[in-house]
């Protein structure tokens, strides 16, 4: 099964290479769901595959429609602080303000993801993911700790460890199932089965999906 790196997936969504078909619902995840998604990704847990519908164009590059995975991709864009092509500026500002994520670490080394927490050390997830190397992450964490006057202790250890785990999210990849049929009604029915009925894609489904 093919895969796409998470950082490449976000960039493809920003550029419009990945788009959302008209039958898709809006982004409906709550901030707690985005926080849980960050936690799962940084912990290396599987988060399912994407189901996509590549378009065929006579000339130029055709977009790829997301049949199943819009909530996860939009959440990833929130995490990276980058607006996907299918969101206008006003809508995106509202989503970012509501679901923007922080890595929060308490003085005793506890941690959480979500909104910035008063009295905790907080790092924006987007700032972590924007760094180009682990060395830059170390510099970011060191500067943050200097500003809080915390030296050593479990909080320092946790902040370094979790920040690097978050940074590694950009290197992770999601498996992709491609829909090869060009019948929009058939794809819309597939979307309904996967999302509205609460049924997730199974390995045995790929045979029917790939029949073209």
Secondary structure, 3 states (H helix, E strand, C coil): CCEEEHHHHHHHHHHCCEEECCCCCCCCCCHHHHHHHHHHHHCCCCCCCEEEEECCCCCCCCCEEEEECHHHHHHHHHHHCCCCCCCCHHHHHHHHHHHCCEEEECCCCCEEEECCCCCCEEEEHHHHHCCCCHHHHHHHHHHHHHHHCCCCHHHHHHHHHHHHHHHHHHHCEEEEEECCCCCHHHHHHHHHHHHHCCCCCCHHHHHHHCCC
